[in-house]
Amino acid sequence: MTQYLLAVHGSEDVANYPSPEEMQKAFEAVDAFNAELQASGAWVFGGGLEPASTATVVRVEDGDVLTTDGPFMETKEHIGGFWIIEAADLDAALAVAAKGSIACAQPVEVRPFQAEPEA
């Protein structure tokens, strides 16, 4: 089984949900989706993230640790949450991502983790 990152994308400039009631419905749908993933054995880890404005970037240059407030990339969309799942193949991961996208009502990017190097 391969592990995949399912990254939920959204914009902090535009309301992701038309009303607080729609947001609550999405939270409930995501809770149900999480329970389904856990029951199926596909769940590895998942969680929602605070806004990108709370990020701190850490970089080391010439041995000096530099920190910068805010997200690393200047972009309108940021990752708002994610799941790490195990799936037999990309098609299976895409099917799971479709269910996640329905649950959270946001786009979901699917990326496989790199394979472990041979020992």
N, C-alpha and C positions, 0 to 999 in steps of 0.2 A: 504494500500500500504506500502511496505517495502522500506527503503532507502538502497542503495548499493553504495559502493565505487568501482569505476572502476579505477584501478591504472595502468598506462602505465609504463612498465619496459624497461630499455635500459642500455647500457654499455657506460661509458665515455672513455673506453680504445679502443673501436672499433667504427668506423664511423657508425652511425645508418642509414645513407643514402649514396648511392654511389656517389652522386653529389649534388651540390647546387640546380640544377634544380629539382632533385627528392625531396629534402627537401622542396622546395617551393611548389611542387605539393602536398606533404603531408600536409603542412600548409593550403593550400586551401581546401583540402578534409576535414580536421578537422574543418575548419570554416563552411563548408556546413553541416557536421555532427552535430556541435553545434546548428546550426539554426534548423535542423530537431528535435533535442531533445527539444529545446525551444518551437517549434511549437506544438509538441505532448503533452507538459505538463509534460514530464518525467524529464526535467532539474531541478536540485536544485542548483548546483554550479559546476564549473570546472575551471581548469587553468593549465598552464605549469609552471614548476619549473626551477630555475637557477640550474647549475651543483651542485652536492653533495659537491664539494670542497668549496662551499660558505656557507655550513651549520655551525651552532654553536650548540653544545649540552649543555643544562643547566641541572645540577643535584644539589640537595641539600643533603648534608651529614652532620649530626650532627648540623644542623642549618646554615651551611656555604653554600653559593651559589658558585658552581664551574662551569666554562665554559670551553669548549674545542673546538678548531677549527676543522672543518671537520665533516663528517657524523658519526653517532652513531655506525653503523655497518661497519665492514671491509668486504666489498663484492665487486665483480666486477660489479654487476648490482644495479641500484638505481631507485627510482621512478622519472620519468622525468616529469610527469604530471598526472592529475586525473580528473575524473568526479564524482559527487555525483548525483545519479538519484533516482527516485521513480519508482518501477516496481511492478506488481501484485505478482510475484513470482520469484524464482531463474531462471526458464527457460526463462522468459521474460527478466530478467537482462542479462543472457548469450547471448541472441539474440542481445540485444543492444551492449554488449561488442564486439561481433563479428563484428558489423558494425564499432565500434570505432577502432578495431584492423586493419580493412581494411583501414580506413581513415588515421591513423597515421603510418601504416606499422610497428607496434611494438606489442609485446605481451601485453595483458591486463588482469590483475588479477581482479577477482570479489569477493567481500566480503560484506556480509550483516552487517548492523549496529546492535548493540544489541538492543533488545526491551526495551522500557521504563518500569521501574518497576511499578507494580500495586500500586496505592495510598492507 
